[in-house]
Amino acid sequence: EAGSQNFIWDGTANDGAQAAQGAYTLELSATMEGEKVTGRTLEFGPVTSVIRGAAGTDFQVGSLGIFKYNDIKQIL
């Protein structure tokens, strides 16, 4: 289905067992009409502070880090 897709990983492995604590990698693949296309991943987080400076406005997004205004796609 075209457009944004949301998912949440429940922490289980393919066999249904709880996965071990640690760092994991997410890989995205997308197709359109059977042809591979470039997909883009997005992360969601709360804006915990707004930082205004001479170089522009930055946003602290929870524990994800600091992002430039142009990197923010949507604020709810």
CNS distance restraints for C-alpha pairs under 8 A (distance, minus, plus):
assign (resid  11 and name CA) (resid  18 and name CA) 5.95 0.50 0.50
assign (resid  11 and name CA) (resid  19 and name CA) 5.69 0.50 0.50
assign (resid  12 and name CA) (resid  16 and name CA) 5.43 0.50 0.50
assign (resid  12 and name CA) (resid  17 and name CA) 5.38 0.50 0.50
assign (resid  12 and name CA) (resid  18 and name CA) 4.38 0.50 0.50
assign (resid  12 and name CA) (resid  19 and name CA) 5.09 0.50 0.50
assign (resid  13 and name CA) (resid  17 and name CA) 5.50 0.50 0.50
assign (resid  13 and name CA) (resid  18 and name CA) 6.09 0.50 0.50
assign (resid  13 and name CA) (resid  19 and name CA) 5.24 0.50 0.50
assign (resid  28 and name CA) (resid  39 and name CA) 6.71 0.50 0.50
assign (resid  28 and name CA) (resid  40 and name CA) 7.67 0.50 0.50
assign (resid  28 and name CA) (resid  41 and name CA) 7.48 0.50 0.50
assign (resid  29 and name CA) (resid  36 and name CA) 7.60 0.50 0.50
assign (resid  29 and name CA) (resid  37 and name CA) 7.78 0.50 0.50
assign (resid  29 and name CA) (resid  38 and name CA) 7.46 0.50 0.50
assign (resid  29 and name CA) (resid  39 and name CA) 6.54 0.50 0.50
assign (resid  30 and name CA) (resid  36 and name CA) 5.87 0.50 0.50
assign (resid  30 and name CA) (resid  37 and name CA) 5.53 0.50 0.50
assign (resid  30 and name CA) (resid  38 and name CA) 6.46 0.50 0.50
assign (resid  30 and name CA) (resid  39 and name CA) 5.73 0.50 0.50
assign (resid  31 and name CA) (resid  35 and name CA) 5.11 0.50 0.50
assign (resid  31 and name CA) (resid  36 and name CA) 4.28 0.50 0.50
assign (resid  31 and name CA) (resid  37 and name CA) 5.22 0.50 0.50
assign (resid  32 and name CA) (resid  36 and name CA) 6.45 0.50 0.50
assign (resid  32 and name CA) (resid  37 and name CA) 6.48 0.50 0.50
assign (resid  45 and name CA) (resid  61 and name CA) 5.64 0.50 0.50
assign (resid  45 and name CA) (resid  62 and name CA) 5.88 0.50 0.50
assign (resid  45 and name CA) (resid  64 and name CA) 7.26 0.50 0.50
assign (resid  46 and name CA) (resid  61 and name CA) 5.43 0.50 0.50
assign (resid  46 and name CA) (resid  62 and name CA) 5.43 0.50 0.50
assign (resid  47 and name CA) (resid  59 and name CA) 6.44 0.50 0.50
assign (resid  47 and name CA) (resid  60 and name CA) 5.79 0.50 0.50
assign (resid  47 and name CA) (resid  61 and name CA) 4.43 0.50 0.50
assign (resid  47 and name CA) (resid  62 and name CA) 6.14 0.50 0.50
assign (resid  48 and name CA) (resid  59 and name CA) 7.58 0.50 0.50
assign (resid  48 and name CA) (resid  60 and name CA) 5.57 0.50 0.50
assign (resid  48 and name CA) (resid  61 and name CA) 5.71 0.50 0.50
assign (resid  48 and name CA) (resid  62 and name CA) 5.66 0.50 0.50
assign (resid  49 and name CA) (resid  59 and name CA) 5.91 0.50 0.50
assign (resid  49 and name CA) (resid  60 and name CA) 5.09 0.50 0.50
assign (resid  49 and name CA) (resid  61 and name CA) 7.34 0.50 0.50
assign (resid  50 and name CA) (resid  57 and name CA) 6.99 0.50 0.50
assign (resid  50 and name CA) (resid  58 and name CA) 5.99 0.50 0.50
assign (resid  50 and name CA) (resid  59 and name CA) 4.71 0.50 0.50
assign (resid  50 and name CA) (resid  60 and name CA) 6.34 0.50 0.50
assign (resid  51 and name CA) (resid  57 and name CA) 5.63 0.50 0.50
assign (resid  51 and name CA) (resid  58 and name CA) 4.97 0.50 0.50
assign (resid  51 and name CA) (resid  59 and name CA) 5.96 0.50 0.50
assign (resid  51 and name CA) (resid  60 and name CA) 7.53 0.50 0.50
assign (resid  52 and name CA) (resid  56 and name CA) 6.06 0.50 0.50
assign (resid  52 and name CA) (resid  57 and name CA) 4.51 0.50 0.50
assign (resid  52 and name CA) (resid  58 and name CA) 6.40 0.50 0.50
assign (resid  53 and name CA) (resid  57 and name CA) 6.13 0.50 0.50
assign (resid  56 and name CA) (resid  68 and name CA) 7.90 0.50 0.50
assign (resid  56 and name CA) (resid  69 and name CA) 7.66 0.50 0.50
assign (resid  57 and name CA) (resid  68 and name CA) 6.54 0.50 0.50
assign (resid  57 and name CA) (resid  69 and name CA) 5.81 0.50 0.50
assign (resid  58 and name CA) (resid  66 and name CA) 6.46 0.50 0.50
assign (resid  58 and name CA) (resid  67 and name CA) 5.53 0.50 0.50
assign (resid  58 and name CA) (resid  68 and name CA) 4.60 0.50 0.50
assign (resid  58 and name CA) (resid  69 and name CA) 5.59 0.50 0.50
assign (resid  59 and name CA) (resid  66 and name CA) 5.42 0.50 0.50
assign (resid  59 and name CA) (resid  67 and name CA) 5.23 0.50 0.50
assign (resid  59 and name CA) (resid  68 and name CA) 6.44 0.50 0.50
assign (resid  59 and name CA) (resid  69 and name CA) 6.93 0.50 0.50
assign (resid  60 and name CA) (resid  64 and name CA) 7.77 0.50 0.50
assign (resid  60 and name CA) (resid  65 and name CA) 5.65 0.50 0.50
assign (resid  60 and name CA) (resid  66 and name CA) 4.37 0.50 0.50
assign (resid  60 and name CA) (resid  67 and name CA) 6.46 0.50 0.50
assign (resid  61 and name CA) (resid  65 and name CA) 5.56 0.50 0.50
assign (resid  61 and name CA) (resid  66 and name CA) 6.12 0.50 0.50
assign (resid  61 and name CA) (resid  67 and name CA) 7.23 0.50 0.50
assign (resid  67 and name CA) (resid  71 and name CA) 6.15 0.50 0.50
assign (resid  67 and name CA) (resid  72 and name CA) 7.04 0.50 0.50
assign (resid  68 and name CA) (resid  72 and name CA) 6.96 0.50 0.50
